[in-house]
Amino acid sequence: MEEQGIHDAAIFLMSLGEEEAAEVFKHLSPKEVQKLGETIAKTRAVSHERVDQVMQKFTNAAASQSLLVSDTDNYVRAVLKRALGDDKAALLIDRILQGGDVSGIESLKWMDPFSIAELLRNEHPQIVAAILVHLEADQTAAVLKNFTERTRNEVMLRIATLEGIQPTALKDLNEVLFKVLAGGDKIRKTSMGGVKTAAEIINMMGTSIESAVIESIREFDAELAQKIMDKMFVFEDLLKLDPKSVQMVLKEVASDSLVIALKGATNDLRELVLANMSTRAAEALREDLESRGPIRLSEVENQQKEILKIVRRLSDEGQIVIGGGEDESFV
């Protein structure tokens, strides 16, 4: 949810009343419930004009929607069986519907990390990986911190090499969890696992655990470890650095390299860089960016990678902090 959308949703729910608002909350994810709850708690007086605007916005959005089929799952089954026959349709239905009900796995999103770790502690790392990829990266990172180093590394290796989950296997996983957990909503149908997921999770762990995990994966597959590290901090992630860290990075970067790298950057990142330079240097950089002609994408990416190497080195030396977990301590 974007910031404006959260405020609009909060005002709308407050105008509904307790019973109706409670019904809406039943269909939201844990993070959505948390964000809306926090926003409602912080909201005090709201003008009548603002309420009217939100209600009109909802009315317009609702009026633009049309429910074509009341039960889309059953509709898909019926159409495929009619078109392909029972046997051929059966081969496709589970794949299309992603294994059907996964309420057992989905309900983990409402649990605290320690409880999830306790629940999965004695399961095989492959099963743990297949379950954890359904959670948000920060929640998975928190769960993994409650495992032993060996188990944590084994699970991360399997997450990084996971390319997909068969619908039948997903159904089996869900049935195991459903025996001990309450049900939830259907899983969001997105691709899960892989290098990007592993990188996002490791980024949330903090530098001390991060190094051990990466080194363990490197022993198994050096190329895979490098792919994960490449995904852990991309060029646009410079936006996440504090001003002092940005300035330290810029001191290490040659002017020509910076110009080429920024040719492929967003306006937000360009402005961040310019804001952390002296007025004279910023003016010179603006002129160089405007006067520089087209540059090959490969050259831009190469310069961005060189700057990322500087970021990684400064991070390893402890001069800047990137992708630290929530437990980062300061002395």
C-alpha positions in Angstrom: 0.0 0.0 0.0 1.2 3.5 -0.8 1.2 6.1 2.0 -1.9 8.0 0.6 -3.7 4.7 0.1 -3.1 3.6 3.7 -4.6 6.9 5.0 -7.6 6.7 2.7 -8.2 3.1 3.7 -7.9 4.0 7.4 -10.4 6.8 7.1 -12.8 4.5 5.1 -12.6 1.7 7.7 -13.2 4.2 10.6 -16.3 5.4 8.8 -17.7 1.9 8.5 -18.0 1.1 12.1 -16.5 -1.8 14.2 -18.5 -4.8 12.8 -18.0 -3.9 9.1 -14.4 -2.9 9.6 -13.7 -6.2 11.3 -15.1 -8.1 8.2 -12.7 -6.2 6.0 -9.7 -6.9 8.2 -10.4 -10.7 7.8 -9.3 -10.4 4.2 -6.1 -8.5 4.7 -2.5 -9.8 5.1 -0.7 -9.5 8.5 1.4 -6.5 7.2 -1.7 -4.8 5.8 -3.5 -5.2 9.1 -0.4 -3.9 11.0 -0.1 -0.8 8.7 -3.8 0.0 8.8 -4.0 -0.5 12.6 -1.0 1.8 13.2 -2.5 4.4 10.9 -5.9 4.3 12.5 -4.3 4.5 16.0 -2.5 7.7 15.0 -5.5 9.3 13.3 -7.3 11.9 15.3 -9.7 14.5 13.8 -10.6 14.3 10.1 -12.5 17.0 8.3 -15.9 16.2 6.7 -14.4 17.2 3.4 -11.6 14.6 3.7 -14.1 11.9 4.6 -16.3 12.8 1.7 -13.3 12.6 -0.7 -12.4 9.1 0.5 -16.0 7.9 0.3 -16.4 9.2 -3.2 -13.1 7.6 -4.2 -14.3 4.3 -2.9 -17.7 4.6 -4.6 -16.0 5.4 -7.9 -13.6 2.4 -7.5 -16.4 0.0 -6.6 -18.6 1.2 -9.5 -15.8 0.4 -11.9 -15.6 -3.2 -10.8 -17.7 -6.0 -12.4 -17.8 -9.6 -11.0 -17.8 -11.7 -14.1 -17.7 -15.1 -12.3 -18.6 -15.8 -8.7 -16.3 -18.8 -8.3 -13.3 -18.5 -10.6 -11.6 -21.8 -9.4 -14.7 -23.9 -10.3 -15.2 -22.0 -13.5 -11.6 -22.9 -14.6 -12.2 -26.5 -13.7 -15.5 -26.7 -15.6 -14.2 -25.0 -18.7 -11.0 -27.1 -19.0 -13.0 -30.4 -18.4 -15.5 -29.4 -21.1 -12.7 -28.4 -23.5 -10.1 -31.1 -22.8 -11.9 -33.9 -21.1 -11.3 -35.1 -17.5 -7.9 -36.7 -18.0 -6.1 -33.8 -19.8 -7.8 -31.2 -17.7 -6.6 -32.9 -14.5 -3.0 -32.5 -15.7 -3.5 -28.7 -15.9 -5.9 -27.8 -13.1 -3.6 -28.2 -10.1 -0.8 -26.3 -11.9 -3.1 -23.4 -12.7 -4.6 -23.2 -9.3 -1.2 -23.6 -7.5 -2.2 -26.6 -5.5 -5.5 -25.2 -4.1 -5.8 -24.5 -0.4 -2.6 -23.5 1.4 -4.2 -22.0 4.5 -1.9 -23.9 6.8 1.2 -22.3 5.3 -0.4 -18.9 5.0 -1.3 -18.8 8.6 2.4 -18.8 9.5 2.5 -15.2 8.5 0.6 -14.4 11.7 3.0 -16.2 14.0 6.1 -14.8 15.7 9.5 -16.0 14.3 10.5 -18.0 17.4 7.3 -20.0 17.3 7.7 -20.7 13.6 11.3 -21.9 14.2 10.2 -24.2 17.0 7.5 -25.6 14.7 10.0 -26.3 11.9 13.1 -27.1 14.0 13.0 -30.9 13.4 11.9 -30.8 9.7 14.3 -31.5 6.8 16.0 -28.3 5.5 14.4 -28.8 2.1 10.9 -28.8 3.7 11.8 -25.7 5.8 13.0 -23.9 2.7 9.8 -24.8 0.7 7.7 -23.4 3.6 9.8 -20.2 4.4 9.8 -18.9 0.8 6.0 -18.2 1.3 6.8 -15.6 4.0 8.1 -12.1 3.7 11.9 -11.8 3.6 12.2 -10.0 6.9 10.0 -12.7 8.7 12.0 -15.5 7.1 15.3 -13.8 8.2 14.0 -13.6 11.8 12.9 -17.2 11.7 16.4 -18.4 10.5 18.1 -16.5 13.3 16.5 -18.9 15.7 18.1 -21.9 14.0 21.6 -23.3 14.5 24.3 -22.0 12.1 24.4 -25.3 10.3 20.7 -25.5 9.8 20.4 -21.9 8.8 23.1 -22.3 6.1 21.5 -25.5 4.8 18.1 -23.9 4.5 19.5 -20.8 2.7 21.4 -23.0 0.2 18.1 -24.7 -0.6 16.2 -21.5 -0.9 18.8 -20.1 -3.3 18.6 -23.2 -5.5 14.8 -23.5 -5.3 13.2 -23.0 -8.7 9.6 -23.8 -7.9 7.3 -26.1 -6.0 5.1 -28.7 -7.5 1.4 -28.2 -6.7 1.2 -31.7 -5.2 4.2 -31.1 -2.9 2.8 -27.8 -1.9 -0.5 -29.5 -1.0 1.3 -32.0 1.1 3.2 -29.3 3.0 0.0 -27.5 3.7 -1.7 -30.5 5.0 1.1 -31.2 7.5 0.9 -27.6 8.8 -2.9 -27.5 8.7 -3.1 -30.1 11.4 -1.5 -27.8 13.9 -2.4 -24.3 12.6 -5.5 -22.3 12.0 -6.5 -21.7 8.3 -5.9 -18.5 6.4 -6.4 -17.0 3.0 -5.2 -18.5 -0.3 -1.6 -18.0 -1.2 -0.6 -15.2 -3.5 0.3 -16.7 -6.8 3.8 -15.5 -7.4 7.1 -17.2 -8.2 9.0 -18.1 -5.0 12.6 -19.0 -4.0 15.7 -18.4 -6.1 18.7 -16.1 -5.9 16.7 -12.8 -5.4 14.7 -14.3 -2.5 17.9 -15.6 -0.9 19.6 -12.2 -1.3 16.6 -10.3 0.3 16.6 -12.7 3.3 20.3 -12.5 3.9 20.2 -8.7 3.7 17.8 -8.8 6.7 20.1 -10.9 8.8 22.9 -8.4 9.6 26.5 -8.5 8.6 27.8 -11.1 11.1 25.4 -13.9 10.1 25.4 -12.7 6.4 29.2 -13.5 6.0 28.8 -17.0 7.5 25.8 -17.9 5.2 27.5 -16.5 2.1 30.7 -18.4 2.8 28.8 -21.7 3.3 27.0 -21.2 0.0 30.3 -20.3 -1.7 31.8 -23.7 -0.6 29.0 -25.4 -2.3 28.8 -23.2 -5.4 31.0 -20.1 -5.8 29.1 -18.8 -8.8 25.8 -19.1 -6.9 27.3 -17.2 -4.0 28.4 -14.4 -6.3 25.0 -14.2 -7.9 23.4 -13.8 -4.5 25.9 -11.1 -3.5 25.2 -9.3 -6.7 21.5 -9.2 -5.9 22.0 -8.2 -2.3 22.8 -4.6 -3.0 22.0 -3.1 -6.4 23.0 0.3 -7.7 19.6 1.9 -6.9 20.0 0.7 -3.3 22.4 3.6 -2.8 19.1 5.5 -2.0 19.0 3.5 1.3 22.4 4.8 2.5 22.5 7.7 4.9 24.1 11.0 3.7 27.4 10.4 5.4 27.8 6.9 3.8 27.0 8.4 0.4 29.7 11.0 0.8 32.2 8.3 1.8 31.4 6.3 -1.3 31.6 9.4 -3.6 35.1 10.1 -2.3 36.3 6.8 -3.7 34.6 7.2 -7.1 36.3 8.9 -10.1 34.3 11.7 -11.7 34.1 10.1 -15.2 33.0 6.7 -13.7 30.3 8.5 -11.7 28.9 10.3 -14.8 28.7 7.1 -16.8 27.1 5.2 -13.9 24.5 7.9 -13.3 23.5 7.9 -17.0 21.5 4.8 -16.2 20.2 5.9 -12.8 16.8 7.2 -11.7 16.3 10.9 -11.1 15.9 10.2 -7.3 19.4 8.6 -7.2 20.9 11.4 -9.3 19.5 14.0 -6.9 20.8 12.1 -3.9 24.3 12.1 -5.3 24.1 15.8 -6.2 22.8 16.7 -2.7 25.8 15.0 -1.1 28.4 16.9 -3.2 29.7 20.5 -2.9 27.8 23.1 -4.9 30.7 23.4 -7.3 31.1 19.7 -7.8 27.3 19.2 -8.2 27.2 21.9 -10.9 30.1 20.3 -12.8 28.4 16.9 -12.6 25.1 18.3 -13.9 26.9 19.8 -16.9 28.7 16.5 -17.6 25.5 14.5 -17.4 23.8 16.9 -19.8 26.6 17.1 -22.3 27.5 13.5 -22.3 26.1 11.7 -25.3 24.5 8.2 -25.5 26.5 5.5 -23.6 26.3 1.7 -24.1 24.2 0.0 -21.5 27.0 -2.5 -20.9 29.4 0.3 -20.1 26.9 1.9 -17.7 26.4 -1.4 -15.9 30.2 -2.0 -15.6 30.7 1.4 -13.9 27.8 0.7 -11.6 29.3 -2.6 -10.6 32.7 -0.9 -9.9 30.9 1.5 -7.6 29.1 -1.4 -5.9 32.5 -3.0 -5.3 33.6 0.2 -3.4 30.3 0.1 -1.4 31.0 -3.6 -0.5 34.6 -2.8 0.5 33.6 0.1 2.7 31.0 -2.1 4.3 33.5 -4.9 4.9 35.8 -2.4 6.5 33.0 -1.3 8.8 33.0 2.3 7.5 29.4 2.1 6.2 26.4 -0.2 6.9 24.3 -1.7 4.2 21.4 -4.1 4.5 21.7 -4.5 8.2 19.1 -6.4 10.2 16.9 -4.9 12.9 19.3 -6.2 15.6 22.2 -4.0 14.6 23.8 -2.6 17.7 25.9 0.5 18.2 28.6 1.1 20.8 
